[in-house]
């Protein structure tokens, strides 16, 4: 018997529907359940062939549990080692190397000193930064947001240099990105599951949260094909099994705005019924595929092309 588990936090509609979808298929030798942890011992395997991770980004204990599980053969979705290493600025840097258009972006040191540091800790940092060059490169209006994390937390739209310094003073110890605003004609949020299943959803980020999927953009077949190719390329290089990519269309060019979302929103109240049905069914199908392929005591993780190419150079 192979078990598929899901690890989650406050959300309910997706985890419950995901488990129900798998179990209703009545596939011989496959069952699905919520992960239950009563102890974690080094080097000991879990009872799960596959675990879908929806919460470890917020719970370090869970991330450690998943790394140990992966070491012992569990196929963890997404790869907890890569997820721990990745962040939004690296995503943008990689995009520039794989022919994916992205907004002009720079990373900024935190406004306040990190804990357990002093001015002497930053002997290699020139301060003040070359603000004139930075502002000339990015331009205004611009967006400022944390280089890691999500959920539209601590995101600012900035109109001017004065506005930047005013808002940056609020960010405390957060490391921030300063990013060119893409004034888009159309905008899409795209699920990618298993590196092969893609759903492109019209999305309006300027709407209130509960209305963002209420958008009437109508892409041509050619545009859909182009966006799907970009979504797949990004996820193949990053190695995510479950991710969303946001694409803003400016002057006919799709710009990747945000594509480090390894636990993307899948609640029915926000994504809508049709999108919800798709993500539940597709995630269930992929999890079953991975369970059938899983081999105990072996590496069953997905590693992206970036890591694969680096590893190949060492041989």
C-alpha positions, 0 to 999 in steps of 0.5 A: 500500500502506498500512502499519499499525504498532504501537509497543510495549515489553515486552508481546508477546501483544497486539502480536503478536496484533494484527499477526497479526489484521490480516494474516490478513484479507488486505485488499488494500492493507493490511499491518501490522508492528512499527514500526522506527525508524532515523532521525527527520528533522524534517518527513519523513513515516514509511511508516505510515498508522496507528501504534498507540502502546503505549509513548511515555508511557515513552519521550520519544523515541518521543513526539517521533517520533509528533508528527512522524509525525502532522504529516506525516499518520500517524493516531497512536492515541492523539493524541500531542499531547493525550496529552502535555497530559492527566493524571488531575486534568484528567480529573476536572475535565472530568468535573464539567462533562460530567455524569459522577459522580467521587469528590471529588478535590484535587491536592497540590503535591509533598512535596519541592521539584522539581529546580532550584527553591527555596522562593522558587519558590513565592511563590504557594503558601500553606503550610501548605495549608488541610488542615482544609478539604481533609480535610473535603471528601475525608473518610477513608478516602481514596486518594492517587495520582499525578496522572499515570501509571498501573499502580497505582504509588505508590497509597495507601489512607489511613485517617486524617489521621495516615496521610496525613501519614505516607504523603505523606512518602514521595511525594518529588517526585510531585504527588499526588491525594487522592481520596474512597474510593468504597465500591462494590457493583460495579466495571467496567473498560471498553475503548473503541476508536474512540469507538464500540466498548465492552466492559464487563468486571466487575473486582475491583480488591481482588483480586491483579492476575492475578485482577482480571478474575475477578468475577461482577458481573451488570449489568442491561441498563439498567445496561449502557446507562448505563455505555456512555453514560458511557464514550462521553461521556468518550472523545468529550470527551477524544478517545481512540481507545483507552482504558479507563474504570473505573466503581465503582457506589455506591448505584446511581450509576456513578462514574468512578474512572480514565479516563486509560489511553491504553495500557491493559493488554491482556495475555492473562494479565491480561485473560483470553482472551475479553476479549483476543480482543475487544480484538485483533479490535476494535483491528485492525478500527478500525486498518484503518478508520483506514488506509482513511480516512487521507489523506497530508500531512493531519491524521489525528488524533482531537481530542476535543470539549473541544478542538473546542469551544475551537477553534470559539470562535477562528473 
